[in-house]
Amino acid sequence: MTLRNWGVKFMSATWGRNLKLTIFGESHGTCVGGVVDGLPPGMAFPADLIEFELQRRKPGGNLATKRKEDDSYEIISGLFEGKTTGAPLAVVFRNKDTRSDDYEEMRKKPRPSHADYVSMVKYNGFGDHRGGGRFSGRLTAFLVFAGALAKAVLSESRGIEIGSHLLKMGQVEDQPFETEISPGKLKTLRGMKMPFLKEGIEEKAAVHLEKIKKSQDSVGAIVETAAVGVPAGIGEPFFDSVESVLSSLLYSIPGVKGVDFGKGFGFADMKGSEANDSFFMNGKSIGTRTNNSGGINGGITNGMPIVFKTAFRPTPSIGKEQETIDMDSRQTARLSVVGRHDPCIAVRAIPAVEAALALALLDLQMEGEALNG
């Protein structure tokens, strides 16, 4: 290592102001895991919810990676007799089903659109290339774990429910969320392996995904997520807006390349008179006739459901032969990626998206509660 590298911060591993997350590990290393700091003492550990969320993230059937990690975890600190102690809660997930030889060619041939090349440049060739190393979706196991903790707090003590569906997956399209979204509908979606609002689309999507997989290719998707029961007044303008804080976590999920809130980019085709959400008295509470803003005005929640979309790129690791560079010879080379990869990463990433929302909301709510005593 040269002297110019000393004192340079290479990896950002911590997120949050009130609820802090620190993530560690590599895809084919000993383990992945993390630390959740800021949980109050005496919180009941939601083991069943955590298991449910981890099961959603795990691959299943013929339309996902064949890597089979059981996602069993070990709590290292912060838990005693089923309750949080107030100390940092540390957890590890042991890696058991690794096939590192599948990635030997990637030592010198970076996968197109993957992080292989930038990792070589950023970390001077010292990064772990196996299974994507630090950049692998394997690390979202911890994000989903932490998100389940946040979901438990939001649901039990604040009445907030979160759910998602696949708005678009390749050529398969679903209908968007309506203004009125029931907590029951969100819970139903969480119980579906491939969640769609329209009936009968799941089978069509499975057929489409099977064709993609057989052609040794992959496909992108858009996940639409909602949270109901969120009170007005959460968030801050500018740097700590709900959009800013949430997006910082969403873009940490491997494969995320776009986020928009409410109508998002659709606002470009609308007039102000069409886009504005008119206020009205809904009984004793204040609501809006439409929810084009996705439940957020000026970076602060307005009491309507939070609704946003997350776009996932197609999985870069595909069996089709692609052009790349041999980093040793600096010559053009060909690469066919072997190994076990998802034909659509968005399907298993849905609980990670929901985890990001839960963690962002809880962090922002803790900020507001601290300010208000």
Protein Blocks (a to p, Z undefined) as FASTA:
>chain_A
ZZklgopafbdcbecjklccddeddfklmbdcdddehiaehiacdfklmmmmmmmmpcgh
jkbcfbdcehiacdfbhpaehiaehiacddddddfbdcfklmmmmmmmccehiaklmmmm
mnnopacfeghimmpmklmmmmmmmmmmmmmmmmmmnopacddddfbgcjbccddddfbd
cfklmmmmmmpmbdcfbghklmmmmmmmmmmmmnopacddddddddehiaehiacehjlg
fklmmmmmmmmpghiabdcehjlmmmmmpcfklmpccdddehjaccdfblflnopaehia
ehiacdddddddddfbdfbdcddddfklopacddddedjddfblklmmmmmmmmmmmmmm
mmmmmmmmmmnZZ
